[in-house]
Amino acid sequence: MGAGEDRARAQKLAPVTDEEVAALVDAVTGATWNTRNAIMADVFRARAAAHGDEMPAFRPAGTS
């Protein structure tokens, strides 16, 4: 296990590949803010479903 993986586990960050990052950048490049927000919310929900215990806590704005 590398130092990056140790840091990710310590910070409860689900691992992400370079391909996933590139796909997300491609998806949001040139999109409006509303579209970007929708894309990011969908990605977060999918990652939370796949890596629930490895994801940081999340509360949408305006919720307690």
mmCIF file of the N, C-alpha and C atoms, coordinates in Angstrom:
data_MODEL
# 
_entry.id   MODEL 
# 
loop_
_atom_site.group_PDB 
_atom_site.id 
_atom_site.type_symbol 
_atom_site.label_atom_id 
_atom_site.label_alt_id 
_atom_site.label_comp_id 
_atom_site.label_asym_id 
_atom_site.label_entity_id 
_atom_site.label_seq_id 
_atom_site.pdbx_PDB_ins_code 
_atom_site.Cartn_x 
_atom_site.Cartn_y 
_atom_site.Cartn_z 
_atom_site.occupancy 
_atom_site.B_iso_or_equiv 
_atom_site.pdbx_formal_charge 
_atom_site.auth_seq_id 
_atom_site.auth_comp_id 
_atom_site.auth_asym_id 
_atom_site.auth_atom_id 
_atom_site.pdbx_PDB_model_num 
ATOM 1   N N  . MET A 1 1  ? 0.861   -1.174 0.000   1.00 0.00 ? 1  MET A N  1 
ATOM 2   C CA . MET A 1 1  ? 0.000   0.000  0.000   1.00 0.00 ? 1  MET A CA 1 
ATOM 3   C C  . MET A 1 1  ? 0.904   1.233  0.000   1.00 0.00 ? 1  MET A C  1 
ATOM 4   N N  . GLY A 1 2  ? 0.640   2.183  -0.888  1.00 0.00 ? 2  GLY A N  1 
ATOM 5   C CA . GLY A 1 2  ? 1.454   3.379  -1.006  1.00 0.00 ? 2  GLY A CA 1 
ATOM 6   C C  . GLY A 1 2  ? 1.031   4.472  -0.054  1.00 0.00 ? 2  GLY A C  1 
ATOM 7   N N  . ALA A 1 3  ? 1.833   5.515  0.010   1.00 0.00 ? 3  ALA A N  1 
ATOM 8   C CA . ALA A 1 3  ? 1.556   6.641  0.901   1.00 0.00 ? 3  ALA A CA 1 
ATOM 9   C C  . ALA A 1 3  ? 0.237   7.317  0.549   1.00 0.00 ? 3  ALA A C  1 
ATOM 10  N N  . GLY A 1 4  ? -0.064  7.426  -0.752  1.00 0.00 ? 4  GLY A N  1 
ATOM 11  C CA . GLY A 1 4  ? -1.325  8.032  -1.176  1.00 0.00 ? 4  GLY A CA 1 
ATOM 12  C C  . GLY A 1 4  ? -2.528  7.249  -0.694  1.00 0.00 ? 4  GLY A C  1 
ATOM 13  N N  . GLU A 1 5  ? -2.413  5.921  -0.745  1.00 0.00 ? 5  GLU A N  1 
ATOM 14  C CA . GLU A 1 5  ? -3.517  5.077  -0.266  1.00 0.00 ? 5  GLU A CA 1 
ATOM 15  C C  . GLU A 1 5  ? -3.673  5.195  1.250   1.00 0.00 ? 5  GLU A C  1 
ATOM 16  N N  . ASP A 1 6  ? -2.552  5.280  1.968   1.00 0.00 ? 6  ASP A N  1 
ATOM 17  C CA . ASP A 1 6  ? -2.620  5.454  3.424   1.00 0.00 ? 6  ASP A CA 1 
ATOM 18  C C  . ASP A 1 6  ? -3.313  6.765  3.769   1.00 0.00 ? 6  ASP A C  1 
ATOM 19  N N  . ARG A 1 7  ? -2.963  7.844  3.057   1.00 0.00 ? 7  ARG A N  1 
ATOM 20  C CA . ARG A 1 7  ? -3.577  9.149  3.311   1.00 0.00 ? 7  ARG A CA 1 
ATOM 21  C C  . ARG A 1 7  ? -5.069  9.088  3.020   1.00 0.00 ? 7  ARG A C  1 
ATOM 22  N N  . ALA A 1 8  ? -5.437  8.444  1.917   1.00 0.00 ? 8  ALA A N  1 
ATOM 23  C CA . ALA A 1 8  ? -6.848  8.347  1.547   1.00 0.00 ? 8  ALA A CA 1 
ATOM 24  C C  . ALA A 1 8  ? -7.639  7.608  2.618   1.00 0.00 ? 8  ALA A C  1 
ATOM 25  N N  . ARG A 1 9  ? -7.094  6.523  3.120   1.00 0.00 ? 9  ARG A N  1 
ATOM 26  C CA . ARG A 1 9  ? -7.788  5.775  4.173   1.00 0.00 ? 9  ARG A CA 1 
ATOM 27  C C  . ARG A 1 9  ? -7.900  6.596  5.455   1.00 0.00 ? 9  ARG A C  1 
ATOM 28  N N  . ALA A 1 10 ? -6.838  7.318  5.811   1.00 0.00 ? 10 ALA A N  1 
ATOM 29  C CA . ALA A 1 10 ? -6.842  8.128  7.022   1.00 0.00 ? 10 ALA A CA 1 
ATOM 30  C C  . ALA A 1 10 ? -7.876  9.246  6.923   1.00 0.00 ? 10 ALA A C  1 
ATOM 31  N N  . GLN A 1 11 ? -8.083  9.770  5.726   1.00 0.00 ? 11 GLN A N  1 
ATOM 32  C CA . GLN A 1 11 ? -9.027  10.862 5.537   1.00 0.00 ? 11 GLN A CA 1 
ATOM 33  C C  . GLN A 1 11 ? -10.396 10.372 5.067   1.00 0.00 ? 11 GLN A C  1 
ATOM 34  N N  . LYS A 1 12 ? -10.595 9.066  5.055   1.00 0.00 ? 12 LYS A N  1 
ATOM 35  C CA . LYS A 1 12 ? -11.851 8.468  4.592   1.00 0.00 ? 12 LYS A CA 1 
ATOM 36  C C  . LYS A 1 12 ? -12.186 8.919  3.174   1.00 0.00 ? 12 LYS A C  1 
ATOM 37  N N  . LEU A 1 13 ? -11.214 8.834  2.281   1.00 0.00 ? 13 LEU A N  1 
ATOM 38  C CA . LEU A 1 13 ? -11.435 9.171  0.886   1.00 0.00 ? 13 LEU A CA 1 
ATOM 39  C C  . LEU A 1 13 ? -11.486 7.889  0.076   1.00 0.00 ? 13 LEU A C  1 
ATOM 40  N N  . ALA A 1 14 ? -12.565 7.689  -0.647  1.00 0.00 ? 14 ALA A N  1 
ATOM 41  C CA . ALA A 1 14 ? -12.675 6.531  -1.512  1.00 0.00 ? 14 ALA A CA 1 
ATOM 42  C C  . ALA A 1 14 ? -11.660 6.686  -2.638  1.00 0.00 ? 14 ALA A C  1 
ATOM 43  N N  . PRO A 1 15 ? -10.979 5.620  -3.001  1.00 0.00 ? 15 PRO A N  1 
ATOM 44  C CA . PRO A 1 15 ? -9.972  5.721  -4.060  1.00 0.00 ? 15 PRO A CA 1 
ATOM 45  C C  . PRO A 1 15 ? -10.606 6.102  -5.397  1.00 0.00 ? 15 PRO A C  1 
ATOM 46  N N  . VAL A 1 16 ? -9.867  6.842  -6.179  1.00 0.00 ? 16 VAL A N  1 
ATOM 47  C CA . VAL A 1 16 ? -10.353 7.277  -7.486  1.00 0.00 ? 16 VAL A CA 1 
ATOM 48  C C  . VAL A 1 16 ? -9.225  7.061  -8.494  1.00 0.00 ? 16 VAL A C  1 
ATOM 49  N N  . THR A 1 17 ? -9.576  6.639  -9.691  1.00 0.00 ? 17 THR A N  1 
ATOM 50  C CA . THR A 1 17 ? -8.570  6.387  -10.716 1.00 0.00 ? 17 THR A CA 1 
ATOM 51  C C  . THR A 1 17 ? -8.383  7.619  -11.595 1.00 0.00 ? 17 THR A C  1 
ATOM 52  N N  . ASP A 1 18 ? -7.254  7.642  -12.292 1.00 0.00 ? 18 ASP A N  1 
ATOM 53  C CA . ASP A 1 18 ? -7.002  8.732  -13.234 1.00 0.00 ? 18 ASP A CA 1 
ATOM 54  C C  . ASP A 1 18 ? -8.070  8.769  -14.320 1.00 0.00 ? 18 ASP A C  1 
ATOM 55  N N  . GLU A 1 19 ? -8.563  7.604  -14.718 1.00 0.00 ? 19 GLU A N  1 
ATOM 56  C CA . GLU A 1 19 ? -9.599  7.529  -15.748 1.00 0.00 ? 19 GLU A CA 1 
ATOM 57  C C  . GLU A 1 19 ? -10.904 8.147  -15.262 1.00 0.00 ? 19 GLU A C  1 
ATOM 58  N N  . GLU A 1 20 ? -11.251 7.910  -13.991 1.00 0.00 ? 20 GLU A N  1 
ATOM 59  C CA . GLU A 1 20 ? -12.465 8.502  -13.429 1.00 0.00 ? 20 GLU A CA 1 
ATOM 60  C C  . GLU A 1 20 ? -12.362 10.023 -13.372 1.00 0.00 ? 20 GLU A C  1 
ATOM 61  N N  . VAL A 1 21 ? -11.194 10.506 -12.999 1.00 0.00 ? 21 VAL A N  1 
ATOM 62  C CA . VAL A 1 21 ? -10.979 11.956 -12.948 1.00 0.00 ? 21 VAL A CA 1 
ATOM 63  C C  . VAL A 1 21 ? -11.112 12.547 -14.345 1.00 0.00 ? 21 VAL A C  1 
ATOM 64  N N  . ALA A 1 22 ? -10.477 11.927 -15.331 1.00 0.00 ? 22 ALA A N  1 
ATOM 65  C CA . ALA A 1 22 ? -10.530 12.423 -16.712 1.00 0.00 ? 22 ALA A CA 1 
ATOM 66  C C  . ALA A 1 22 ? -11.962 12.415 -17.240 1.00 0.00 ? 22 ALA A C  1 
ATOM 67  N N  . ALA A 1 23 ? -12.715 11.373 -16.945 1.00 0.00 ? 23 ALA A N  1 
ATOM 68  C CA . ALA A 1 23 ? -14.106 11.294 -17.405 1.00 0.00 ? 23 ALA A CA 1 
ATOM 69  C C  . ALA A 1 23 ? -14.952 12.395 -16.771 1.00 0.00 ? 23 ALA A C  1 
ATOM 70  N N  . LEU A 1 24 ? -14.730 12.675 -15.501 1.00 0.00 ? 24 LEU A N  1 
ATOM 71  C CA . LEU A 1 24 ? -15.482 13.728 -14.824 1.00 0.00 ? 24 LEU A CA 1 
ATOM 72  C C  . LEU A 1 24 ? -15.122 15.100 -15.382 1.00 0.00 ? 24 LEU A C  1 
ATOM 73  N N  . VAL A 1 25 ? -13.845 15.349 -15.597 1.00 0.00 ? 25 VAL A N  1 
ATOM 74  C CA . VAL A 1 25 ? -13.421 16.626 -16.179 1.00 0.00 ? 25 VAL A CA 1 
ATOM 75  C C  . VAL A 1 25 ? -14.052 16.805 -17.554 1.00 0.00 ? 25 VAL A C  1 
ATOM 76  N N  . ASP A 1 26 ? -14.035 15.764 -18.358 1.00 0.00 ? 26 ASP A N  1 
ATOM 77  C CA . ASP A 1 26 ? -14.663 15.836 -19.682 1.00 0.00 ? 26 ASP A CA 1 
ATOM 78  C C  . ASP A 1 26 ? -16.157 16.124 -19.573 1.00 0.00 ? 26 ASP A C  1 
ATOM 79  N N  . ALA A 1 27 ? -16.808 15.520 -18.587 1.00 0.00 ? 27 ALA A N  1 
ATOM 80  C CA . ALA A 1 27 ? -18.261 15.679 -18.434 1.00 0.00 ? 27 ALA A CA 1 
ATOM 81  C C  . ALA A 1 27 ? -18.644 17.109 -18.049 1.00 0.00 ? 27 ALA A C  1 
ATOM 82  N N  . VAL A 1 28 ? -17.835 17.754 -17.224 1.00 0.00 ? 28 VAL A N  1 
ATOM 83  C CA . VAL A 1 28 ? -18.215 19.079 -16.740 1.00 0.00 ? 28 VAL A CA 1 
ATOM 84  C C  . VAL A 1 28 ? -17.613 20.227 -17.543 1.00 0.00 ? 28 VAL A C  1 
ATOM 85  N N  . THR A 1 29 ? -16.644 19.927 -18.387 1.00 0.00 ? 29 THR A N  1 
ATOM 86  C CA . THR A 1 29 ? -16.017 20.985 -19.181 1.00 0.00 ? 29 THR A CA 1 
ATOM 87  C C  . THR A 1 29 ? -17.045 21.609 -20.118 1.00 0.00 ? 29 THR A C  1 
ATOM 88  N N  . GLY A 1 30 ? -17.205 22.899 -19.998 1.00 0.00 ? 30 GLY A N  1 
ATOM 89  C CA . GLY A 1 30 ? -18.134 23.625 -20.852 1.00 0.00 ? 30 GLY A CA 1 
ATOM 90  C C  . GLY A 1 30 ? -19.583 23.583 -20.395 1.00 0.00 ? 30 GLY A C  1 
ATOM 91  N N  . ALA A 1 31 ? -19.862 22.859 -19.322 1.00 0.00 ? 31 ALA A N  1 
ATOM 92  C CA . ALA A 1 31 ? -21.242 22.763 -18.824 1.00 0.00 ? 31 ALA A CA 1 
ATOM 93  C C  . ALA A 1 31 ? -21.581 23.988 -17.984 1.00 0.00 ? 31 ALA A C  1 
ATOM 94  N N  . THR A 1 32 ? -22.859 24.285 -17.890 1.00 0.00 ? 32 THR A N  1 
ATOM 95  C CA . THR A 1 32 ? -23.309 25.374 -17.024 1.00 0.00 ? 32 THR A CA 1 
ATOM 96  C C  . THR A 1 32 ? -23.155 24.936 -15.571 1.00 0.00 ? 32 THR A C  1 
ATOM 97  N N  . TRP A 1 33 ? -23.218 25.902 -14.641 1.00 0.00 ? 33 TRP A N  1 
ATOM 98  C CA . TRP A 1 33 ? -23.089 25.560 -13.230 1.00 0.00 ? 33 TRP A CA 1 
ATOM 99  C C  . TRP A 1 33 ? -24.167 24.583 -12.784 1.00 0.00 ? 33 TRP A C  1 
ATOM 100 N N  . ASN A 1 34 ? -25.391 24.783 -13.232 1.00 0.00 ? 34 ASN A N  1 
ATOM 101 C CA . ASN A 1 34 ? -26.476 23.872 -12.833 1.00 0.00 ? 34 ASN A CA 1 
ATOM 102 C C  . ASN A 1 34 ? -26.208 22.461 -13.335 1.00 0.00 ? 34 ASN A C  1 
ATOM 103 N N  . THR A 1 35 ? -25.720 22.351 -14.563 1.00 0.00 ? 35 THR A N  1 
ATOM 104 C CA . THR A 1 35 ? -25.413 21.028 -15.108 1.00 0.00 ? 35 THR A CA 1 
ATOM 105 C C  . THR A 1 35 ? -24.242 20.407 -14.359 1.00 0.00 ? 35 THR A C  1 
ATOM 106 N N  . ARG A 1 36 ? -23.216 21.210 -14.080 1.00 0.00 ? 36 ARG A N  1 
ATOM 107 C CA . ARG A 1 36 ? -22.066 20.702 -13.314 1.00 0.00 ? 36 ARG A CA 1 
ATOM 108 C C  . ARG A 1 36 ? -22.515 20.208 -11.944 1.00 0.00 ? 36 ARG A C  1 
ATOM 109 N N  . ASN A 1 37 ? -23.341 20.982 -11.281 1.00 0.00 ? 37 ASN A N  1 
ATOM 110 C CA . ASN A 1 37 ? -23.820 20.576 -9.955  1.00 0.00 ? 37 ASN A CA 1 
ATOM 111 C C  . ASN A 1 37 ? -24.590 19.263 -10.024 1.00 0.00 ? 37 ASN A C  1 
ATOM 112 N N  . ALA A 1 38 ? -25.425 19.113 -11.046 1.00 0.00 ? 38 ALA A N  1 
ATOM 113 C CA . ALA A 1 38 ? -26.193 17.875 -11.210 1.00 0.00 ? 38 ALA A CA 1 
ATOM 114 C C  . ALA A 1 38 ? -25.260 16.694 -11.474 1.00 0.00 ? 38 ALA A C  1 
ATOM 115 N N  . ILE A 1 39 ? -24.249 16.897 -12.317 1.00 0.00 ? 39 ILE A N  1 
ATOM 116 C CA . ILE A 1 39 ? -23.285 15.835 -12.613 1.00 0.00 ? 39 ILE A CA 1 
ATOM 117 C C  . ILE A 1 39 ? -22.537 15.438 -11.342 1.00 0.00 ? 39 ILE A C  1 
ATOM 118 N N  . MET A 1 40 ? -22.069 16.424 -10.594 1.00 0.00 ? 40 MET A N  1 
ATOM 119 C CA . MET A 1 40 ? -21.323 16.136 -9.372  1.00 0.00 ? 40 MET A CA 1 
ATOM 120 C C  . MET A 1 40 ? -22.196 15.428 -8.333  1.00 0.00 ? 40 MET A C  1 
ATOM 121 N N  . ALA A 1 41 ? -23.449 15.824 -8.220  1.00 0.00 ? 41 ALA A N  1 
ATOM 122 C CA . ALA A 1 41 ? -24.366 15.156 -7.286  1.00 0.00 ? 41 ALA A CA 1 
ATOM 123 C C  . ALA A 1 41 ? -24.576 13.705 -7.690  1.00 0.00 ? 41 ALA A C  1 
ATOM 124 N N  . ASP A 1 42 ? -24.756 13.460 -8.978  1.00 0.00 ? 42 ASP A N  1 
ATOM 125 C CA . ASP A 1 42 ? -24.923 12.081 -9.462  1.00 0.00 ? 42 ASP A CA 1 
ATOM 126 C C  . ASP A 1 42 ? -23.683 11.245 -9.192  1.00 0.00 ? 42 ASP A C  1 
ATOM 127 N N  . VAL A 1 43 ? -22.502 11.825 -9.433  1.00 0.00 ? 43 VAL A N  1 
ATOM 128 C CA . VAL A 1 43 ? -21.248 11.101 -9.189  1.00 0.00 ? 43 VAL A CA 1 
ATOM 129 C C  . VAL A 1 43 ? -21.110 10.801 -7.699  1.00 0.00 ? 43 VAL A C  1 
ATOM 130 N N  . PHE A 1 44 ? -21.423 11.776 -6.854  1.00 0.00 ? 44 PHE A N  1 
ATOM 131 C CA . PHE A 1 44 ? -21.322 11.560 -5.416  1.00 0.00 ? 44 PHE A CA 1 
ATOM 132 C C  . PHE A 1 44 ? -22.248 10.428 -4.975  1.00 0.00 ? 44 PHE A C  1 
ATOM 133 N N  . ARG A 1 45 ? -23.481 10.466 -5.440  1.00 0.00 ? 45 ARG A N  1 
ATOM 134 C CA . ARG A 1 45 ? -24.440 9.417  -5.049  1.00 0.00 ? 45 ARG A CA 1 
ATOM 135 C C  . ARG A 1 45 ? -23.971 8.034  -5.512  1.00 0.00 ? 45 ARG A C  1 
ATOM 136 N N  . ALA A 1 46 ? -23.447 7.942  -6.725  1.00 0.00 ? 46 ALA A N  1 
ATOM 137 C CA . ALA A 1 46 ? -22.972 6.653  -7.240  1.00 0.00 ? 46 ALA A CA 1 
ATOM 138 C C  . ALA A 1 46 ? -21.772 6.160  -6.427  1.00 0.00 ? 46 ALA A C  1 
ATOM 139 N N  . ARG A 1 47 ? -20.852 7.067  -6.114  1.00 0.00 ? 47 ARG A N  1 
ATOM 140 C CA . ARG A 1 47 ? -19.678 6.673  -5.325  1.00 0.00 ? 47 ARG A CA 1 
ATOM 141 C C  . ARG A 1 47 ? -20.075 6.314  -3.898  1.00 0.00 ? 47 ARG A C  1 
ATOM 142 N N  . ALA A 1 48 ? -21.039 7.028  -3.341  1.00 0.00 ? 48 ALA A N  1 
ATOM 143 C CA . ALA A 1 48 ? -21.502 6.712  -1.991  1.00 0.00 ? 48 ALA A CA 1 
ATOM 144 C C  . ALA A 1 48 ? -22.152 5.335  -1.952  1.00 0.00 ? 48 ALA A C  1 
ATOM 145 N N  . ALA A 1 49 ? -22.885 4.993  -3.004  1.00 0.00 ? 49 ALA A N  1 
ATOM 146 C CA . ALA A 1 49 ? -23.507 3.668  -3.067  1.00 0.00 ? 49 ALA A CA 1 
ATOM 147 C C  . ALA A 1 49 ? -22.448 2.571  -3.184  1.00 0.00 ? 49 ALA A C  1 
ATOM 148 N N  . ALA A 1 50 ? -21.382 2.846  -3.914  1.00 0.00 ? 50 ALA A N  1 
ATOM 149 C CA . ALA A 1 50 ? -20.341 1.848  -4.135  1.00 0.00 ? 50 ALA A CA 1 
ATOM 150 C C  . ALA A 1 50 ? -19.311 1.801  -3.008  1.00 0.00 ? 50 ALA A C  1 
ATOM 151 N N  . HIS A 1 51 ? -19.071 2.931  -2.350  1.00 0.00 ? 51 HIS A N  1 
ATOM 152 C CA . HIS A 1 51 ? -17.996 3.028  -1.355  1.00 0.00 ? 51 HIS A CA 1 
ATOM 153 C C  . HIS A 1 51 ? -18.498 3.690  -0.076  1.00 0.00 ? 51 HIS A C  1 
ATOM 154 N N  . GLY A 1 52 ? -19.696 3.404  0.343   1.00 0.00 ? 52 GLY A N  1 
ATOM 155 C CA . GLY A 1 52 ? -20.329 4.100  1.459   1.00 0.00 ? 52 GLY A CA 1 
ATOM 156 C C  . GLY A 1 52 ? -19.464 4.366  2.665   1.00 0.00 ? 52 GLY A C  1 
ATOM 157 N N  . ASP A 1 53 ? -18.792 3.353  3.197   1.00 0.00 ? 53 ASP A N  1 
ATOM 158 C CA . ASP A 1 53 ? -17.997 3.537  4.406   1.00 0.00 ? 53 ASP A CA 1 
ATOM 159 C C  . ASP A 1 53 ? -16.713 4.314  4.159   1.00 0.00 ? 53 ASP A C  1 
ATOM 160 N N  . GLU A 1 54 ? -16.334 4.456  2.904   1.00 0.00 ? 54 GLU A N  1 
ATOM 161 C CA . GLU A 1 54 ? -15.099 5.164  2.576   1.00 0.00 ? 54 GLU A CA 1 
ATOM 162 C C  . GLU A 1 54 ? -15.357 6.620  2.198   1.00 0.00 ? 54 GLU A C  1 
ATOM 163 N N  . MET A 1 55 ? -16.615 7.017  2.184   1.00 0.00 ? 55 MET A N  1 
ATOM 164 C CA . MET A 1 55 ? -16.961 8.381  1.774   1.00 0.00 ? 55 MET A CA 1 
ATOM 165 C C  . MET A 1 55 ? -17.100 9.278  3.002   1.00 0.00 ? 55 MET A C  1 
ATOM 166 N N  . PRO A 1 56 ? -16.706 10.547 2.863   1.00 0.00 ? 56 PRO A N  1 
ATOM 167 C CA . PRO A 1 56 ? -16.892 11.485 3.975   1.00 0.00 ? 56 PRO A CA 1 
ATOM 168 C C  . PRO A 1 56 ? -18.378 11.778 4.177   1.00 0.00 ? 56 PRO A C  1 
ATOM 169 N N  . ALA A 1 57 ? -18.719 12.279 5.338   1.00 0.00 ? 57 ALA A N  1 
ATOM 170 C CA . ALA A 1 57 ? -20.108 12.658 5.608   1.00 0.00 ? 57 ALA A CA 1 
ATOM 171 C C  . ALA A 1 57 ? -20.516 13.781 4.668   1.00 0.00 ? 57 ALA A C  1 
ATOM 172 N N  . PHE A 1 58 ? -21.781 13.808 4.278   1.00 0.00 ? 58 PHE A N  1 
ATOM 173 C CA . PHE A 1 58 ? -22.260 14.813 3.337   1.00 0.00 ? 58 PHE A CA 1 
ATOM 174 C C  . PHE A 1 58 ? -23.670 15.223 3.722   1.00 0.00 ? 58 PHE A C  1 
ATOM 175 N N  . ARG A 1 59 ? -23.909 16.511 3.731   1.00 0.00 ? 59 ARG A N  1 
ATOM 176 C CA . ARG A 1 59 ? -25.253 17.051 3.916   1.00 0.00 ? 59 ARG A CA 1 
ATOM 177 C C  . ARG A 1 59 ? -25.470 18.114 2.866   1.00 0.00 ? 59 ARG A C  1 
ATOM 178 N N  . PRO A 1 60 ? -26.530 18.021 2.099   1.00 0.00 ? 60 PRO A N  1 
ATOM 179 C CA . PRO A 1 60 ? -26.802 19.074 1.111   1.00 0.00 ? 60 PRO A CA 1 
ATOM 180 C C  . PRO A 1 60 ? -26.979 20.423 1.801   1.00 0.00 ? 60 PRO A C  1 
ATOM 181 N N  . ALA A 1 61 ? -26.653 21.457 1.085   1.00 0.00 ? 61 ALA A N  1 
ATOM 182 C CA . ALA A 1 61 ? -26.802 22.819 1.629   1.00 0.00 ? 61 ALA A CA 1 
ATOM 183 C C  . ALA A 1 61 ? -28.240 23.034 2.099   1.00 0.00 ? 61 ALA A C  1 
ATOM 184 N N  . GLY A 1 62 ? -28.395 23.694 3.230   1.00 0.00 ? 62 GLY A N  1 
ATOM 185 C CA . GLY A 1 62 ? -29.712 24.012 3.750   1.00 0.00 ? 62 GLY A CA 1 
ATOM 186 C C  . GLY A 1 62 ? -30.324 22.921 4.616   1.00 0.00 ? 62 GLY A C  1 
ATOM 187 N N  . THR A 1 63 ? -29.585 21.827 4.841   1.00 0.00 ? 63 THR A N  1 
ATOM 188 C CA . THR A 1 63 ? -30.101 20.764 5.704   1.00 0.00 ? 63 THR A CA 1 
ATOM 189 C C  . THR A 1 63 ? -29.255 20.709 6.978   1.00 0.00 ? 63 THR A C  1 
ATOM 190 N N  . SER A 1 64 ? -29.848 20.173 8.028   1.00 0.00 ? 64 SER A N  1 
ATOM 191 C CA . SER A 1 64 ? -29.085 20.086 9.272   1.00 0.00 ? 64 SER A CA 1 
ATOM 192 C C  . SER A 1 64 ? -28.644 18.658 9.535   1.00 0.00 ? 64 SER A C  1 
# 
